[in-house]
Amino acid sequence: MGGDNAPESVLDGLELVAERHPKARILLVGDEVRLGALLSRRPKAARICSLRHAPDAVPGDMKPTAALRMRQSSMRIAIDAVAAGEAAGVVSAGNTGALMALGKIVVKTLPEIDRPALAAIGPSARGEVVLLDLGANVTCEPRNLVEFAVMGDAFARVVLGLPEPSIGLLNVGSEELKGDDRVRQAAEMLRDSVLAPNFHGFVEGHDITAGTVDVVVTDGFTGNIALKTGEGAFKLMGGLLKQVFTSSLMAKLGYLLAKPALERLRDFMDPRRYNGAVLIGLNGVVVKSHGGTDGVGFAHAVDVAMDMVEHRFNQRIREKLATLPPKGRAVEGEAGPATSGVGLG
C-alpha cells in the first residue's frame, strides 16, 4: 500500500512477475476490498496472489518509531509474515525508514552479523556495480566494513550472477596509506580473509561508475552521499541532452539521426532496471522498491527478492562469515564502537 503510485503500480508489477515466475506465490497485504478489485482486472497476478487484509498503512512521512507502534499496518503484517517464516521475503515501495526499522527489530539480524547494510545495484562502464552501505549505518567499525564486503560478495554472486566478483573499499585515494584508521584496518582484515583473492584494495569515487570493481564497500554516510550524487548527475545529464537537442532546428535534426543510440543509452540508464535496494544481513529477505516506480520497476524489485531466496543468499553469507576471525578479536589500534542510524531521506 506504500509508494507514490500504490497499489496500482504494485499490481501492475505482479502481472509481469506472474509471466516470468508462474510458480511464484505472493502474499499481498493491504486493503482487501481495494486490492481485490484491482486483482480482478489482472488475472495473471490473481493466479499467484493471496490476500491478507491490513486496515492501516504507514504514511510516507511517518517517523520509524511511530511506524513500529502500528501493529496492523500492511508493512508490519508483511514483515511479521517473514519473521514467522510464513514468507521468505518482503518487497515494499513504502516508507524507507519504517521498513528498515521494522526489518531490524522484527526480522532481526543474522547471529553472525553486527549490523545489516543497505545495498543496491547501479550502472557502470563495465555493466553493473553493487554499492553498500547506502544509509543503514552512518558510521562503522572495521569489522562492519568486512561484513559488508562478505554480504556484497554474496549479493553480486546471487543477483548479478558473477562467479568471482571483485571488491573495493571506497577511500579518498587508492594508495595503501590513504584514508583513516578504520578503512585501513578493514583493508588489512580483508587481505587476510577468504575474500583476499578478489579484494582489489582501495577505490575512489570515480571508480564506482568506471566499473573498476564489482562491489564497492563503504559506510552508510558516505554511501548515501555517493548514491544521491550519482542520481543528481544522471538527472543533470538528461536535462543537458534535452537542452542541446532542442536548442535549434539543426540540433533537432541531429537528434533524429542520433535517436537510435540515445534510446539505447536511455534503456541502459533506466532507473527501473536498478530498482530494489536490499537490507542485507537479516534473517529474511527485505527489499525496498523506489516509491515512485511503476510496474516495471516494482517487478524488478520482486525479481531481486526471488533471486536471493532461490539462491540461498543468507546461507552463502553464513558460509563466508564462518571463515572470518571471531568478533571479539580486535585489530591493534581499532577504534571504539560507532553509532548507527537511518541515513536515507
C-alpha positions in Angstrom: 0.0 0.0 0.0 3.1 2.3 0.1 4.6 4.3 -2.7 3.6 7.2 -4.9 1.5 5.0 -7.3 0.4 2.3 -5.0 -1.3 -0.1 -5.0 -1.8 0.1 -8.8 1.9 0.0 -9.6 2.4 -3.0 -7.3 -0.4 -4.9 -9.0 1.0 -3.9 -12.5 4.4 -5.3 -11.4 2.9 -8.5 -10.2 1.3 -9.1 -13.6 4.8 -9.1 -15.0 6.1 -11.2 -12.2 3.4 -13.8 -12.9 4.6 -14.0 -16.5 8.3 -14.5 -15.5 7.7 -16.7 -12.5 4.4 -18.6 -12.9 5.2 -20.8 -9.9 5.7 -17.8 -7.5 3.4 -17.3 -4.6 2.8 -13.8 -3.3 1.1 -12.8 -0.1 -0.5 -9.5 -0.9 -1.1 -7.4 2.2 -3.3 -4.3 2.4 -6.9 -3.1 1.9 -8.6 -6.3 0.9 -11.5 -4.7 -0.8 -9.4 -2.3 -2.9 -6.8 -5.0 -3.7 -9.5 -7.5 -4.7 -11.0 -5.1 -7.2 -7.6 -4.4 -8.7 -6.7 -8.1 -8.9 -10.0 -8.9 -10.7 -8.7 -6.8 -13.6 -5.3 -8.5 -13.6 -5.9 -12.3 -14.0 -2.2 -13.2 -14.2 -1.4 -11.6 -10.9 -4.5 -13.0 -9.3 -3.3 -16.6 -10.0 -0.2 -16.2 -7.9 -1.5 -13.9 -5.1 -3.4 -14.5 -1.9 -4.8 -11.5 0.0 -4.4 -10.6 3.7 -6.3 -7.7 5.0 -4.5 -4.8 6.8 -6.6 -1.9 8.0 -3.8 0.6 8.2 -0.9 1.8 6.0 2.3 3.6 7.1 2.3 7.1 5.7 5.4 8.1 3.7 6.4 10.9 6.1 5.9 8.9 9.4 8.9 8.5 11.7 10.2 4.9 12.1 9.4 5.0 15.8 5.8 5.7 15.1 5.6 3.1 12.4 6.9 0.5 14.9 3.7 1.1 17.0 1.4 0.4 14.1 0.8 -3.3 14.6 -2.0 -3.5 11.9 -0.3 -1.7 9.1 0.3 -3.5 5.8 4.1 -3.1 6.2 4.1 -4.6 9.7 1.9 -7.5 8.9 4.1 -8.3 5.8 7.2 -8.1 8.0 5.6 -10.3 10.6 5.0 -12.9 8.0 8.7 -13.0 7.2 9.7 -13.2 10.9 7.3 -16.1 11.4 8.7 -18.0 8.4 5.4 -17.8 6.6 7.1 -15.8 3.8 10.7 -15.9 2.7 11.0 -12.2 1.9 9.1 -8.9 1.7 9.1 -6.2 -1.0 7.7 -2.7 -0.3 7.7 0.6 -2.0 6.7 2.3 1.2 8.4 4.4 3.9 12.1 3.6 3.8 13.0 4.4 7.4 10.0 2.4 8.6 10.9 -0.6 6.5 14.5 -0.6 7.8 13.4 -0.2 11.4 10.8 -3.0 11.2 13.4 -5.2 9.4 16.0 -4.7 12.1 13.7 -5.1 15.1 11.1 -7.7 13.9 13.0 -9.9 11.4 16.3 -9.3 13.3 19.9 -9.6 12.1 21.7 -12.9 11.4 23.6 -14.1 14.5 26.9 -13.6 12.7 26.2 -10.0 11.6 26.6 -7.0 13.9 24.7 -4.6 11.6 22.7 -5.0 8.4 23.5 -2.9 5.4 21.5 -1.4 2.6 22.8 -2.5 -0.9 21.7 -1.6 -4.4 22.9 -2.1 -8.0 23.9 0.8 -10.3 25.2 1.2 -13.8 28.9 1.3 -14.6 31.1 1.4 -17.7 31.6 -2.4 -17.4 28.0 -3.3 -16.7 26.7 -3.1 -13.2 28.1 -2.4 -9.8 26.9 -3.2 -6.2 27.2 -0.4 -3.7 26.8 -0.8 0.1 26.1 0.6 2.7 23.7 3.2 1.4 22.4 4.6 4.7 21.7 1.9 7.2 24.8 2.7 9.3 26.1 6.3 9.5 29.5 5.2 10.8 31.1 1.8 11.0 33.9 -0.1 12.7 36.5 -2.1 10.6 34.7 -5.4 11.3 31.4 -3.9 9.9 33.1 -3.0 6.6 34.5 -6.5 6.4 31.0 -8.0 7.0 29.6 -5.6 4.3 32.2 -6.9 1.9 31.1 -10.5 2.6 27.5 -9.6 2.1 28.3 -7.6 -1.1 30.2 -10.6 -2.5 27.2 -12.9 -1.9 24.8 -10.3 -3.4 26.9 -9.9 -6.6 27.1 -13.7 -7.0 23.4 -14.2 -6.5 21.8 -11.2 -8.2 24.4 -10.3 -10.8 25.5 -13.9 -11.4 29.2 -13.1 -11.1 31.3 -16.1 -10.2 34.2 -14.1 -8.7 33.2 -10.5 -8.0 36.0 -8.1 -7.3 35.7 -5.9 -4.2 36.9 -2.4 -3.4 36.9 -0.2 -0.3 35.8 3.4 -1.0 38.5 5.8 0.1 40.0 9.2 -0.7 42.8 7.6 -2.7 43.9 4.2 -4.0 47.3 4.2 -2.1 47.6 2.0 0.9 48.4 4.8 3.3 45.3 6.9 2.3 42.2 7.1 4.5 41.5 6.9 8.2 42.5 4.0 10.6 39.1 2.2 10.2 39.3 1.9 6.4 43.0 0.8 6.5 42.3 -1.8 9.3 39.3 -3.1 7.3 41.6 -3.5 4.3 44.1 -5.5 6.4 41.4 -7.8 7.6 40.1 -8.3 4.0 43.7 -9.2 2.8 43.8 -11.9 5.5 40.3 -13.2 4.8 38.8 -15.7 2.4 37.9 -12.7 0.2 41.6 -11.8 -0.3 41.9 -13.2 -3.9 39.0 -10.9 -5.0 39.9 -7.9 -2.9 41.1 -5.1 -5.2 42.1 -2.6 -2.5 41.0 1.0 -2.2 38.9 2.7 -4.9 37.9 6.3 -5.3 34.6 7.9 -6.2 35.1 7.8 -10.0 35.8 4.1 -9.8 32.1 3.4 -9.0 30.8 4.4 -12.5 34.1 3.3 -14.2 33.4 -0.3 -13.0 36.8 -0.7 -11.6 35.4 -3.3 -9.2 32.1 -5.2 -9.0 31.4 -4.4 -5.3 32.1 -1.0 -3.6 32.1 -1.1 0.2 31.7 2.0 2.4 29.9 3.3 5.5 26.3 4.5 5.2 27.1 8.2 5.5 29.5 8.2 2.5 27.5 5.6 0.5 24.3 7.7 0.7 26.1 10.8 -0.4 27.6 8.9 -3.3 24.2 7.5 -4.3 22.4 10.8 -4.2 25.4 12.5 -6.1 25.1 9.8 -8.8 21.4 10.3 -9.1 21.8 14.0 -9.4 24.5 13.6 -12.1 22.3 11.4 -14.2 19.4 13.9 -14.0 21.7 16.7 -15.0 23.0 14.7 -18.0 19.4 14.1 -19.1 18.5 17.7 -18.8 21.5 18.9 -20.7 20.9 16.5 -23.5 17.3 17.7 -23.8 18.5 21.3 -23.9 21.2 20.6 -26.5 18.8 18.7 -28.9 16.0 21.3 -28.7 18.2 24.4 -29.0 17.9 24.8 -32.8 16.5 23.3 -35.9 19.9 21.7 -36.7 20.0 20.3 -33.2 16.6 18.7 -33.7 17.7 17.2 -37.0 20.8 15.9 -35.2 18.5 14.3 -32.6 16.7 12.3 -35.3 20.0 11.0 -36.5 21.2 10.1 -33.0 17.8 8.8 -31.8 18.6 5.0 -32.0 21.8 5.5 -30.0 20.1 7.8 -27.5 17.3 5.2 -27.0 19.9 2.5 -26.2 21.5 4.9 -23.7 18.1 5.6 -22.1 17.4 1.9 -21.7 20.8 1.3 -20.1 20.3 4.2 -17.7 16.7 3.4 -17.0 16.4 3.6 -13.1 13.7 0.8 -13.3 16.5 -1.6 -14.2 18.2 -1.0 -10.9 15.1 -0.7 -8.7 15.3 -2.7 -5.5 17.6 -1.8 -2.6 18.1 -4.7 -0.2 18.6 -4.6 3.6 21.0 -7.5 3.8 22.2 -9.2 6.9 18.7 -10.1 8.3 17.0 -13.4 9.0 14.9 -12.9 5.9 14.9 -11.0 2.6 13.8 -7.3 2.8 13.8 -5.4 -0.5 12.9 -1.7 -0.8 11.4 -0.6 -4.1 11.6 3.1 -5.0 8.4 4.8 -4.0 8.0 6.5 -7.4 8.5 3.5 -9.6 6.0 1.9 -12.0 5.0 -1.7 -12.5 8.2 -2.5 -14.5 10.4 -1.2 -11.7 8.4 -3.0 -9.0 8.6 -6.3 -10.9 12.4 -5.8 -10.9 12.4 -5.4 -7.1 10.5 -8.7 -6.8 12.9 -10.4 -9.2 15.8 -9.3 -6.8 14.0 -10.8 -3.8 13.2 -14.0 -5.6 16.9 -14.4 -6.7 18.0 -14.0 -3.2 15.6 -16.6 -1.9 16.1 -19.2 -4.6 19.9 -19.0 -4.4 20.1 -19.3 -0.6 21.6 -15.8 -0.2 21.7 -15.9 3.6 23.4 -19.3 3.7 26.1 -18.0 1.4 26.8 -15.2 3.9 26.9 -17.6 6.8 29.5 -19.8 5.0 31.8 -16.9 4.3 31.4 -15.3 7.7 32.4 -18.7 9.3 35.9 -18.2 7.9 36.5 -14.8 9.5 38.2 -14.4 12.9 35.8 -14.3 15.9 34.2 -10.9 16.5 36.0 -10.4 19.8 39.4 -10.4 18.2 40.3 -6.7 17.9 42.7 -5.2 15.4 45.6 -3.3 17.0 44.6 0.3 17.3 41.0 -0.3 16.3 38.6 2.5 17.2 35.8 2.1 19.7 32.1 1.4 18.9 30.5 3.5 16.2 27.0 4.9 16.2 24.3 3.7 13.9 21.3 5.3 12.4 19.0 5.5 9.4 20.5 7.9 6.9 18.1 7.9 3.9 15.8 10.7 3.2 
